[in-house]
Amino acid sequence: MPSALRSCALGSCAFVVAMLLAAPSFGQAPAGGPPSVGVVPARTKAVTETTEINGRVQAIGRVDLVARVSAWLQDQLFAEGAEVKQGDLLFRLEQPPFQADVEAKRAAVAQAEAQLELANLTLNRAEELLKTNAASRSTADNARAAQRTAAAQLRSAQAQLRQSEINLGYTEIRSPIDGRIGRIAITPGNVVGSSSGALATVVSQDPAYVVFPVSVTRLLQLRAQFSTQGGLEAMKIRLRLPDGRVYGETGQLKLQDVSVARDTDTIILRGTIANPPLRGGGHELTHDEMVRVILEGPTPRDILAIPRAAVLTDQQGSYIYVVDDKDVARQRRVKLGQSTAETAAVVDGLAEGERVIVEGVQRARPNAQVAPTPLAPTPAAAQMGEK
């Protein structure tokens, strides 16, 4: 190639390279628009306020079965863990020694009755002779004293017979309540007595107590909150079982303890809740079972509600992002009331109808433009009933 052509070609290449460097980069993506976020309007909803506290189920009746006489434990007449009725025979102790004692006491009563009968005859005869001056006054007085002594001896013999009959009755240990009996602590063949401890324990089943501690501060808040709706006794009690299920029965608050625990500044509350038998046998609630106690207000309360997912928290407290009429995200500090796991109750800092960012909150920045998209109501919000 001639040198002139080579220089022209080189010059063209340099021109093309210069043009490419000076021109804008068409391969670079243009800057993106505002971030897309999902919003819902704040609405007044009817919400049942709840408070969850750790508590325990307790049987209303709990009886330790203890032998009241010393004897050989002969029979166990129940299956461990079975349902029992009041009056059911559960244990039988060795009875022959007590039966023999009862017979001996009956004989003593018969002897005392005979002595009293003789003393009555002697007294009657002495009084008749005294009327005819055939006997002295002292003889009649002695006969009267003997008659009273014989009557006292009869009463003593009868009391001893009654005591022996009571001891014989103690050889049969029966259930004092309806309930469920646990495992036995002492097996048949052992000698038992009042110092042997409980042979087994019976606990009542239906209804049951639920006992839980509440801080004094929270108690005062609840009392003031529901003072116009019947007070604390008007609150409903529900239970969340250890597997997460909410128990089907509803209980009522029945008792507030008389003293506050000094170490925790809490007071014990106690409610009563039904514990009916299950279709397959047994009962849902068990004595000493740990549960979550859900205290519910007596009636739903109208509150300004937003989805819980919209609420963020930092060191200064709770805040949300609202979108104004120019689609700009504004950070808003809010004060929350009693809320649920799905819904946050806003007491202060938000007005009804304002658009609150629920989805894409992490993409929102204070005073920055956003692209809001309305979201459909959640199932939880729909069930709460929008006004």
Salt bridges, closest charged atoms under 4 A:
GLU49 OE2 - ARG301 NH1 3.19
GLU52 OE2 - ARG240 NH2 2.78
GLU52 OE1 - ARG292 NE 3.28
ASP64 OD1 - ARG62 NH1 3.55
ASP75 OD2 - ARG92 NH1 3.08
GLU83 OE2 - HIS283 NE2 3.57
ASP101 OD1 - LYS105 NZ 3.46
GLU103 OE2 - ARG106 NH1 2.96
GLU127 OE2 - ARG144 NH2 3.08
GLU128 OE2 - LYS131 NZ 3.87
ASP141 OD1 - ARG144 NH1 3.23
GLU165 OE2 - ARG106 NH2 3.83
GLU165 OE1 - ARG162 NH1 3.85
GLU172 OE1 - ARG174 NH2 2.93
ASP243 OD2 - ARG245 NE 2.69
GLU284 OE2 - ARG245 NH2 3.11
ASP288 OD2 - HIS287 NE2 3.65
GLU296 OE2 - ARG238 NE 3.16
ASP302 OD2 - LYS387 NZ 2.76
ASP314 OD2 - ARG333 NH2 2.64
ASP324 OD2 - ARG330 NE 3.07
ASP327 OD1 - ARG355 NH2 3.10
GLU354 OE2 - ARG332 NH2 2.95
GLU386 OE2 - ARG43 NE 3.57
GLU386 OE1 - LYS45 NZ 3.38
